[in-house]
Amino acid sequence: MRYAKCHPDKPHIAFGLCSPCYQRAAHGKRKRQGIPYWMAQGRTVRGWVNHLIAVKKWKANNRHREREYDSRIHARYVEMFGAIPSKNTIARFKWLEWKSQESK
C-alpha cells in the first residue's frame, strides 16, 4: 500500500495526496477556473439533455404513476391549505378573496 505525502498515516489516493486533501485541491482548482458546478462534476450539456429526454420518456410510458404522484401532492396541498381551485389565476384570486371575507 502506498501512503500519502501530505499525511503519511493515510492511504494514497492520487497525486500523492490523501482523500480529503485531494478533494480540497480539486475543488480549489475548479473554483479558480470558474467553471460551472455541473462541469466540475464531470457532466456535459449532452449528458443533461439525454437525462431530460429519458425523464420525458419515462413520464410518457408511466402516466399512471405520474398521476398517482400528482394526486398525492395535491392531497398534501389540500391538507395544508384547504381546497385549492384549478390553476386558473382568476379563480384562485376569487377563492382567496372569499377565504379572507370568510375569516372576518
WOVEN-V461513 format. One record per residue. N is the residue number from 1. RES is the residue in one letter. SS is DSSP state (~ for helix, > for strand, _ for the rest). PSI is psi in degrees with one decimal (999 if undefined). Layout:
BEGIN
n=[N,N]
res=[RES,RES]
ss=[SS,SS]
psi=[PSI,PSI]
END
This chain:
BEGIN
n=[1,2,3,4,5,6,7,8,9,10,11,12,13,14,15,16,17,18,19,20,21,22,23,24,25,26,27,28,29,30,31,32,33,34,35,36,37,38,39,40,41,42,43,44,45,46,47,48,49,50,51,52,53,54,55,56,57,58,59,60,61,62,63,64,65,66,67,68,69,70,71,72,73,74,75,76,77,78,79,80,81,82,83,84,85,86,87,88,89,90,91,92,93,94,95,96,97,98,99,100,101,102,103,104]
res=[M,R,Y,A,K,C,H,P,D,K,P,H,I,A,F,G,L,C,S,P,C,Y,Q,R,A,A,H,G,K,R,K,R,Q,G,I,P,Y,W,M,A,Q,G,R,T,V,R,G,W,V,N,H,L,I,A,V,K,K,W,K,A,N,N,R,H,R,E,R,E,Y,D,S,R,I,H,A,R,Y,V,E,M,F,G,A,I,P,S,K,N,T,I,A,R,F,K,W,L,E,W,K,S,Q,E,S,K]
ss=[_,_,>,_,_,_,_,_,_,_,>,_,_,>,_,_,>,_,~,~,~,~,~,~,~,~,~,~,~,~,~,~,~,_,_,_,~,~,~,~,_,_,_,_,~,~,~,~,~,~,~,~,~,~,~,~,~,~,~,~,~,_,~,~,~,~,~,~,~,~,~,~,~,~,~,~,~,~,~,~,~,_,_,_,_,_,_,_,~,~,~,~,~,~,~,~,~,~,~,~,~,~,~,_]
psi=[137.0,146.7,152.4,148.9,-32.1,-40.9,96.4,-18.6,-12.0,152.9,154.2,133.4,-63.0,148.6,29.3,17.2,153.1,171.7,-51.6,-40.4,-37.3,-44.7,-42.4,-43.8,-43.0,-41.5,-42.8,-39.6,-45.9,-39.8,-41.3,-34.5,-23.9,30.0,153.4,157.2,-34.9,-29.1,-37.3,-28.9,1.3,13.2,159.2,167.6,-40.1,-38.1,-42.3,-41.1,-45.5,-37.6,-45.2,-38.4,-42.0,-39.0,-43.6,-40.4,-42.2,-44.0,-38.9,-35.8,-12.1,50.7,-38.8,-39.5,-38.8,-41.6,-41.0,-43.4,-46.8,-39.5,-35.6,-42.4,-44.3,-42.5,-38.1,-41.2,-42.6,-40.3,-39.4,-45.7,-2.0,-179.6,124.6,131.6,-179.7,-178.9,-0.1,122.5,-42.3,-43.9,-37.9,-42.4,-41.8,-40.8,-40.9,-40.4,-45.3,-41.7,-40.7,-36.2,-34.8,-34.4,-15.6,999]
END
